[in-house]
Amino acid sequence: MNRRTRVWAVALTLTAGLVLSACGEEDPESESSSTPSASESSPAPTTASPTPETPALPQVASDLVGTWRDDTADWTANFAADGTFTWDYQGNTGFLTGTYTLESGVVTFAGNDGNDLAGQVTPQGLVFTLGTLTPR
């Protein structure tokens, strides 16, 4: 099995494990039986405007254009304006190329090797089984 195939196999295995482990989780706060009184209730939630401390989450593919990196995984994704990407992975420049999309908070890499990898847009970055990419 070549290195690229092993990376994809590990990524797919980890994705399946994460999906399955999340299936049975319950929110412990949702089980609370006490209801706050009117004087104890929290103010109505508001939609916070992005600030330097809380940047706006990517909403469309063009919001991703640029370089994103995970130092721990030694993984860099370069998103181009034309919808293509290039990965540098563990010292291998141009490790993978292909196209990307962003729909409903999910970034999908469609590699030219025929494999896809999907990740979630979160306040922490783009979360994939390989790591979490943050903008540079």
VEXBAMI-822007 format. One line per field, with one value per atom (N, C-alpha, C): residue number from 1; atom name; y, z negated, x negated; residue in one letter. Coordinates in nm, 4 decimals, decimal comma. Layout:
nr c(NUM	...) .
atom c(CA	...) .
c2 c(Y	...) .
c3 c(Z	...) .
c1 c(X	...) .
rest c(a	...) .
***
This chain:
nr c(1	1	1	2	2	2	3	3	3	4	4	4	5	5	5	6	6	6	7	7	7	8	8	8	9	9	9	10	10	10	11	11	11	12	12	12	13	13	13	14	14	14	15	15	15	16	16	16	17	17	17	18	18	18	19	19	19	20	20	20	21	21	21	22	22	22	23	23	23	24	24	24	25	25	25	26	26	26	27	27	27	28	28	28	29	29	29	30	30	30	31	31	31	32	32	32	33	33	33	34	34	34	35	35	35	36	36	36	37	37	37	38	38	38	39	39	39	40	40	40	41	41	41	42	42	42	43	43	43	44	44	44	45	45	45	46	46	46	47	47	47	48	48	48	49	49	49	50	50	50	51	51	51	52	52	52	53	53	53	54	54	54	55	55	55	56	56	56	57	57	57	58	58	58	59	59	59	60	60	60	61	61	61	62	62	62	63	63	63	64	64	64	65	65	65	66	66	66	67	67	67	68	68	68	69	69	69	70	70	70	71	71	71	72	72	72	73	73	73	74	74	74	75	75	75	76	76	76	77	77	77	78	78	78	79	79	79	80	80	80	81	81	81	82	82	82	83	83	83	84	84	84	85	85	85	86	86	86	87	87	87	88	88	88	89	89	89	90	90	90	91	91	91	92	92	92	93	93	93	94	94	94	95	95	95	96	96	96	97	97	97	98	98	98	99	99	99	100	100	100	101	101	101	102	102	102	103	103	103	104	104	104	105	105	105	106	106	106	107	107	107	108	108	108	109	109	109	110	110	110	111	111	111	112	112	112	113	113	113	114	114	114	115	115	115	116	116	116	117	117	117	118	118	118	119	119	119	120	120	120	121	121	121	122	122	122	123	123	123	124	124	124	125	125	125	126	126	126	127	127	127	128	128	128	129	129	129	130	130	130	131	131	131	132	132	132	133	133	133	134	134	134	135	135	135	136	136	136) .
atom c(N	CA	C	N	CA	C	N	CA	C	N	CA	C	N	CA	C	N	CA	C	N	CA	C	N	CA	C	N	CA	C	N	CA	C	N	CA	C	N	CA	C	N	CA	C	N	CA	C	N	CA	C	N	CA	C	N	CA	C	N	CA	C	N	CA	C	N	CA	C	N	CA	C	N	CA	C	N	CA	C	N	CA	C	N	CA	C	N	CA	C	N	CA	C	N	CA	C	N	CA	C	N	CA	C	N	CA	C	N	CA	C	N	CA	C	N	CA	C	N	CA	C	N	CA	C	N	CA	C	N	CA	C	N	CA	C	N	CA	C	N	CA	C	N	CA	C	N	CA	C	N	CA	C	N	CA	C	N	CA	C	N	CA	C	N	CA	C	N	CA	C	N	CA	C	N	CA	C	N	CA	C	N	CA	C	N	CA	C	N	CA	C	N	CA	C	N	CA	C	N	CA	C	N	CA	C	N	CA	C	N	CA	C	N	CA	C	N	CA	C	N	CA	C	N	CA	C	N	CA	C	N	CA	C	N	CA	C	N	CA	C	N	CA	C	N	CA	C	N	CA	C	N	CA	C	N	CA	C	N	CA	C	N	CA	C	N	CA	C	N	CA	C	N	CA	C	N	CA	C	N	CA	C	N	CA	C	N	CA	C	N	CA	C	N	CA	C	N	CA	C	N	CA	C	N	CA	C	N	CA	C	N	CA	C	N	CA	C	N	CA	C	N	CA	C	N	CA	C	N	CA	C	N	CA	C	N	CA	C	N	CA	C	N	CA	C	N	CA	C	N	CA	C	N	CA	C	N	CA	C	N	CA	C	N	CA	C	N	CA	C	N	CA	C	N	CA	C	N	CA	C	N	CA	C	N	CA	C	N	CA	C	N	CA	C	N	CA	C	N	CA	C	N	CA	C	N	CA	C	N	CA	C	N	CA	C	N	CA	C	N	CA	C	N	CA	C	N	CA	C	N	CA	C	N	CA	C	N	CA	C	N	CA	C	N	CA	C	N	CA	C	N	CA	C	N	CA	C	N	CA	C	N	CA	C	N	CA	C	N	CA	C	N	CA	C) .
c2 c(-0,1166	0,0000	0,1229	0,2162	0,3336	0,4334	0,5322	0,6278	0,7044	0,7487	0,8257	0,7407	0,6159	0,5265	0,5041	0,4885	0,4700	0,5926	0,7128	0,8354	0,8408	0,8108	0,8135	0,7052	0,5886	0,4806	0,5210	0,5805	0,6262	0,7356	0,8304	0,9401	0,8870	0,7937	0,7395	0,6601	0,5848	0,5085	0,6011	0,7078	0,8030	0,8749	0,9093	0,9742	0,8833	0,7571	0,6629	0,6506	0,6456	0,6356	0,7570	0,8757	0,9978	1,0043	0,9669	0,9684	0,8720	0,7524	0,6526	0,6911	0,7496	0,7853	0,9000	0,9840	1,0969	1,0562	0,9383	0,8966	0,8823	0,8396	0,8110	0,9187	1,0293	1,1328	1,2098	1,2430	1,3248	1,4510	1,5571	1,6835	1,6825	1,6810	1,6725	1,7913	1,9061	2,0221	2,0101	1,9304	1,9168	1,8294	1,7574	1,6705	1,7422	1,8666	1,9417	1,9592	1,9306	1,9389	2,0743	2,1560	2,2852	2,3885	2,4710	2,5784	2,7094	2,7960	2,9214	3,0075	3,0806	3,1719	3,2923	3,3755	3,4936	3,5812	3,5904	3,6746	3,6100	3,4761	3,4065	3,3827	3,4047	3,3697	3,4584	3,4038	3,4751	3,5703	3,6740	3,7623	3,6860	3,7348	3,6704	3,6677	3,5545	3,5468	3,6482	3,7009	3,7951	3,7398	3,7851	3,7449	3,8398	3,7858	3,8691	3,8997	4,0228	4,0611	4,0124	3,9726	3,9281	4,0402	4,0038	4,0970	4,0380	4,1118	4,0521	3,9245	3,9146	3,7942	3,6799	3,7113	3,6088	3,6353	3,5887	3,6132	3,5399	3,5919	3,5297	3,3921	3,2975	3,1644	3,1693	3,0903	3,0839	3,0379	3,1091	3,0762	3,0234	3,0741	3,0342	2,9986	2,9259	2,8762	2,9882	3,1037	3,2127	3,2615	3,2347	3,2716	3,1877	3,0776	2,9881	3,0234	3,1051	3,1331	3,1790	3,1116	3,1422	3,0154	3,0334	2,9224	2,8917	2,7646	2,7146	2,6066	2,5969	2,5034	2,4419	2,3197	2,2527	2,2161	2,2890	2,2656	2,1281	2,0810	1,9508	1,8381	1,8424	1,7390	1,7657	1,8822	1,9237	1,9156	1,9842	1,9784	2,1197	2,1536	2,2842	2,2634	2,3394	2,3386	2,4790	2,4876	2,6144	2,6141	2,7020	2,7127	2,8235	2,7916	2,8902	2,9432	3,0631	3,1276	3,0511	2,9701	2,8958	2,7653	2,7407	2,6204	2,5002	2,5218	2,4121	2,4247	2,3137	2,3150	2,2371	2,2643	2,1879	2,1649	2,0398	2,0072	1,9894	2,0345	1,9967	1,9178	1,7971	1,7103	1,6435	1,6670	1,6075	1,6159	1,7386	1,7641	1,7341	1,6812	1,6497	1,7626	1,8498	1,9610	1,9063	1,9576	1,9107	1,7680	1,7269	1,5902	1,5490	1,6422	1,6125	1,7405	1,7265	1,8386	1,7951	1,8927	1,8624	1,9862	1,9658	2,0755	2,0719	2,1842	2,1905	2,2620	2,2307	2,2989	2,3302	2,4259	2,4579	2,4735	2,3810	2,3830	2,3453	2,4278	2,4020	2,3724	2,4462	2,4303	2,3109	2,2460	2,1302	2,1605	2,1492	2,1644	2,0252	2,0087	1,8797	1,8966	1,8195	1,8104	1,6931	1,7157	1,6082	1,5940	1,4955	1,4779	1,4240	1,4623	1,4107	1,2617	1,2033	1,0593	0,9826	1,0546	0,9899	0,9806	1,0282	1,0228	1,1597	1,1587	1,2812	1,2802	1,4002	1,4150	1,5346	1,5138	1,6211	1,6609	1,7902	1,8432	1,9491	1,9791	2,0713	2,2084	2,3141	2,4502	2,4743	2,5105	2,5382	2,6669	2,7235	2,8417	2,8133	2,6872	2,6518	2,6402	2,6263	2,6095	2,5067	2,4521	2,3481	2,2140	2,1392	2,0178	1,8953	1,8259	1,7042	1,5937	1,4711	1,3624	1,3761	1,4415	1,4619	1,5701	1,6621	1,7728	1,8887	2,0005	2,1212	2,2313	2,2714	2,3769	2,5132	2,6051	2,7427	2,8348	2,9514	3,0413	3,0994	3,1238	3,1848	3,3184) .
c3 c(0,0000	0,0000	0,0000	0,0958	0,0992	-0,0087	-0,0294	-0,1398	-0,1276	-0,0090	0,0106	-0,0227	0,0196	-0,0088	-0,1592	-0,2270	-0,3724	-0,4425	-0,3969	-0,4589	-0,4436	-0,3243	-0,3021	-0,3840	-0,3925	-0,4707	-0,6174	-0,6703	-0,8097	-0,8266	-0,7318	-0,7406	-0,7399	-0,6520	-0,6442	-0,7699	-0,8236	-0,9456	-1,0628	-1,0746	-1,1832	-1,1693	-1,0457	-1,0232	-1,0687	-1,0307	-1,0698	-1,2218	-1,2862	-1,4321	-1,4996	-1,4478	-1,5056	-1,4879	-1,3710	-1,3450	-1,4385	-1,4506	-1,5358	-1,6835	-1,7269	-1,8687	-1,9053	-1,8111	-1,8388	-1,8408	-1,7910	-1,7811	-1,9156	-2,0192	-2,1464	-2,2511	-2,2178	-2,3181	-2,3484	-2,4765	-2,5187	-2,5801	-2,5700	-2,6292	-2,7746	-2,8699	-3,0111	-3,0561	-2,9956	-3,0363	-2,9926	-2,8869	-2,8399	-2,9345	-3,0255	-3,1181	-3,2458	-3,2601	-3,3809	-3,3921	-3,5109	-3,5288	-3,5827	-3,6305	-3,6851	-3,5745	-3,5858	-3,4903	-3,5628	-3,5091	-3,5797	-3,5839	-3,6963	-3,7077	-3,6190	-3,6019	-3,5168	-3,5633	-3,6967	-3,7478	-3,7272	-3,7099	-3,6908	-3,5444	-3,4552	-3,3160	-3,2526	-3,1533	-3,0823	-2,9827	-2,9462	-2,8424	-2,7107	-2,6231	-2,4937	-2,4192	-2,3504	-2,2757	-2,1624	-2,1360	-2,0257	-1,9282	-1,8062	-1,7063	-1,7163	-1,7543	-1,7715	-1,6365	-1,6199	-1,4997	-1,5141	-1,4023	-1,4112	-1,4643	-1,5494	-1,6032	-1,5760	-1,6034	-1,5838	-1,6654	-1,7806	-1,8628	-1,8075	-1,7386	-1,6833	-1,5350	-1,4498	-1,3065	-1,2508	-1,1419	-1,0777	-1,0236	-1,0357	-0,9812	-0,8297	-0,7574	-0,6123	-0,5775	-0,4872	-0,4452	-0,3023	-0,2170	-0,0758	-0,0412	0,0681	0,1055	0,1176	0,1659	0,1822	0,0484	-0,0619	-0,1951	-0,2354	-0,1668	-0,2009	-0,1287	-0,0252	0,0589	-0,0267	-0,0071	-0,0818	-0,1382	-0,2337	-0,2943	-0,4322	-0,4574	-0,5858	-0,6309	-0,7603	-0,8073	-0,9423	-0,9611	-1,0910	-1,1187	-1,2112	-1,2417	-1,3017	-1,3856	-1,4501	-1,3470	-1,2499	-1,1465	-1,0330	-1,0347	-0,9261	-0,7927	-0,7903	-0,6758	-0,6380	-0,5111	-0,4584	-0,3411	-0,3385	-0,2246	-0,1663	-0,0378	0,0341	0,1206	0,0857	0,1583	0,2633	0,3901	0,4982	0,5297	0,5849	0,6173	0,7237	0,8055	0,9120	0,8634	0,7301	0,6754	0,6698	0,6924	0,6830	0,5535	0,5129	0,3933	0,4196	0,3357	0,3312	0,1847	0,1515	0,0164	0,0149	-0,0929	-0,1284	-0,2574	-0,2613	-0,3760	-0,4195	-0,5444	-0,6070	-0,5172	-0,4689	-0,3883	-0,2407	-0,1989	-0,0575	0,0079	0,0816	0,1508	0,2663	0,2814	0,3876	0,3657	0,2392	0,2032	0,2696	0,2737	0,3341	0,3950	0,5082	0,5734	0,6091	0,6380	0,6784	0,6682	0,6426	0,6288	0,4894	0,4500	0,3188	0,3309	0,2352	0,2249	0,0785	0,0558	-0,0789	-0,0688	-0,1310	-0,1289	-0,2666	-0,3200	-0,4495	-0,5607	-0,5625	-0,6682	-0,6536	-0,5377	-0,5134	-0,3958	-0,4222	-0,3179	-0,2656	-0,1331	-0,0735	0,0248	0,0015	0,0961	0,1877	0,3185	0,4165	0,4813	0,4352	0,4836	0,6245	0,6976	0,8330	0,8331	0,7149	0,7040	0,6915	0,6959	0,6881	0,5489	0,4473	0,3095	0,2640	0,1792	0,1211	-0,0294	-0,0857	-0,2300	-0,2703	-0,3647	-0,4096	-0,5521	-0,5790	-0,7123	-0,7478	-0,8743	-0,9276	-0,9547	-0,9169	-0,9519	-1,0965	-1,1827	-1,3230	-1,3618	-1,4780	-1,5228	-1,5411	-1,5615	-1,5784	-1,4452	-1,3358	-1,2039	-1,1231	-1,0229	-0,9390	-0,9967	-1,0536	-1,1278	-1,0374	-1,0163	-0,9375	-1,0240	-0,9783	-1,0522	-1,0534	-0,9532	-0,9503	-1,0446	-1,0802	-1,1674	-1,1500	-1,2129	-1,2062	-1,1364	-1,0212	-0,9444	-0,9923	-1,0116	-1,0479	-0,9457	-0,9209	-0,8179	-0,8572	-0,7596	-0,7813	-0,7132) .
c1 c(-0,0865	0,0000	-0,0911	-0,0702	-0,1572	-0,1174	-0,2020	-0,1834	-0,0524	-0,0183	0,1042	0,2266	0,2264	0,3383	0,3501	0,2352	0,2384	0,2955	0,2567	0,3082	0,4596	0,5091	0,6549	0,7249	0,6634	0,7248	0,7349	0,6289	0,6315	0,7362	0,7407	0,8373	0,9805	1,0094	1,1452	1,1798	1,0842	1,1079	1,1358	1,0563	1,0782	1,2119	1,2485	1,3780	1,4915	1,4851	1,5901	1,5968	1,4814	1,4786	1,5381	1,5066	1,5624	1,7136	1,7604	1,9046	1,9764	1,9234	1,9885	1,9820	1,8707	1,8603	1,9538	1,9876	2,0764	2,2234	2,2553	2,3955	2,4635	2,3941	2,4595	2,4453	2,3820	2,3600	2,4879	2,5047	2,6170	2,5627	2,6363	2,5976	2,6410	2,5456	2,5841	2,6679	2,6525	2,7315	2,8767	2,9017	3,0396	3,1217	3,0568	3,1262	3,1669	3,1283	3,1602	3,3107	3,3636	3,5079	3,5516	3,4565	3,4966	3,5061	3,6060	3,6275	3,6044	3,5178	3,4923	3,6176	3,6329	3,7453	3,7193	3,8187	3,8056	3,6904	3,6702	3,5625	3,4258	3,4213	3,2951	3,2622	3,3566	3,3340	3,2283	3,1622	3,0572	3,1203	3,0476	3,0986	3,1086	3,1932	3,2125	3,0804	3,0506	2,9254	2,9250	2,8082	2,7939	2,6920	2,6992	2,6022	2,4847	2,3711	2,2522	2,1902	2,1509	2,0778	1,9352	1,8728	1,7346	1,6443	1,5525	1,4548	1,3174	1,2118	1,0795	1,0610	1,1291	1,1179	1,2024	1,3119	1,3999	1,4218	1,3293	1,3439	1,4657	1,5191	1,6342	1,5959	1,6870	1,6641	1,6801	1,6017	1,6194	1,7607	1,8246	1,9608	1,9660	1,8773	1,8734	1,7293	1,7120	1,5798	1,4762	1,5155	1,4189	1,3644	1,4347	1,3850	1,2626	1,2389	1,1289	0,9989	1,0061	0,8897	0,7718	0,6589	0,5380	0,4769	0,3878	0,3157	0,3726	0,4001	0,4484	0,3511	0,3261	0,2226	0,2574	0,2081	0,2076	0,0622	-0,0019	-0,1432	-0,1673	-0,0755	-0,0925	-0,0966	-0,0078	-0,0023	-0,1014	-0,1666	-0,2566	-0,1821	-0,0662	0,0256	0,0650	0,0468	0,0851	0,1789	0,2874	0,3799	0,3811	0,3526	0,3570	0,4821	0,5774	0,7035	0,6893	0,7112	0,7036	0,8436	0,8487	0,9765	1,0546	0,9864	1,0554	1,1171	1,1150	1,1776	1,0854	0,9554	0,8605	0,7802	0,7188	0,6344	0,5069	0,4093	0,2840	0,2513	0,2173	0,1742	0,0233	-0,0382	-0,1743	-0,1566	-0,2129	-0,1886	-0,3183	-0,3549	-0,4721	-0,5955	-0,6221	-0,7409	-0,7267	-0,6136	-0,5898	-0,5114	-0,5817	-0,5174	-0,4341	-0,3118	-0,2232	-0,1767	-0,1664	-0,1269	0,0041	0,1005	0,2308	0,2863	0,3513	0,4185	0,5598	0,6440	0,7807	0,8670	0,9951	1,0895	1,1508	1,2092	1,2740	1,4078	1,4954	1,6248	1,6502	1,7386	1,7866	1,9369	2,0090	2,1549	2,2075	2,2965	2,3606	2,2603	2,1502	2,0517	1,9607	1,9619	1,8761	1,7831	1,6526	1,5519	1,5196	1,5235	1,4912	1,3769	1,2700	1,1600	1,1899	1,1914	1,2036	1,0665	0,9904	0,8543	0,8494	0,7449	0,7258	0,6953	0,6748	0,6528	0,7846	0,8975	1,0279	1,0862	1,0150	1,0635	1,1127	1,2144	1,2694	1,2442	1,2307	1,2174	1,3015	1,3929	1,4818	1,4459	1,4607	1,4347	1,5364	1,5477	1,6488	1,5869	1,6592	1,6198	1,6619	1,5653	1,5930	1,5213	1,5524	1,4781	1,3284	1,2904	1,1497	1,0762	1,1494	1,0883	1,1651	1,0972	1,1558	1,1115	1,2062	1,1733	1,1902	1,0785	1,0729	1,0116	1,0177	0,9561	0,8036	0,7461	0,6015	0,5541	0,6448	0,6081	0,7046	0,6710	0,7541	0,6745	0,7236	0,6575	0,7035	0,6086	0,6406	0,5761	0,6372	0,5845	0,4495	0,3661	0,2339	0,2247) .
rest c(m	m	m	n	n	n	r	r	r	r	r	r	t	t	t	r	r	r	v	v	v	w	w	w	a	a	a	v	v	v	a	a	a	l	l	l	t	t	t	l	l	l	t	t	t	a	a	a	g	g	g	l	l	l	v	v	v	l	l	l	s	s	s	a	a	a	c	c	c	g	g	g	e	e	e	e	e	e	d	d	d	p	p	p	e	e	e	s	s	s	e	e	e	s	s	s	s	s	s	s	s	s	t	t	t	p	p	p	s	s	s	a	a	a	s	s	s	e	e	e	s	s	s	s	s	s	p	p	p	a	a	a	p	p	p	t	t	t	t	t	t	a	a	a	s	s	s	p	p	p	t	t	t	p	p	p	e	e	e	t	t	t	p	p	p	a	a	a	l	l	l	p	p	p	q	q	q	v	v	v	a	a	a	s	s	s	d	d	d	l	l	l	v	v	v	g	g	g	t	t	t	w	w	w	r	r	r	d	d	d	d	d	d	t	t	t	a	a	a	d	d	d	w	w	w	t	t	t	a	a	a	n	n	n	f	f	f	a	a	a	a	a	a	d	d	d	g	g	g	t	t	t	f	f	f	t	t	t	w	w	w	d	d	d	y	y	y	q	q	q	g	g	g	n	n	n	t	t	t	g	g	g	f	f	f	l	l	l	t	t	t	g	g	g	t	t	t	y	y	y	t	t	t	l	l	l	e	e	e	s	s	s	g	g	g	v	v	v	v	v	v	t	t	t	f	f	f	a	a	a	g	g	g	n	n	n	d	d	d	g	g	g	n	n	n	d	d	d	l	l	l	a	a	a	g	g	g	q	q	q	v	v	v	t	t	t	p	p	p	q	q	q	g	g	g	l	l	l	v	v	v	f	f	f	t	t	t	l	l	l	g	g	g	t	t	t	l	l	l	t	t	t	p	p	p	r	r	r) .
***
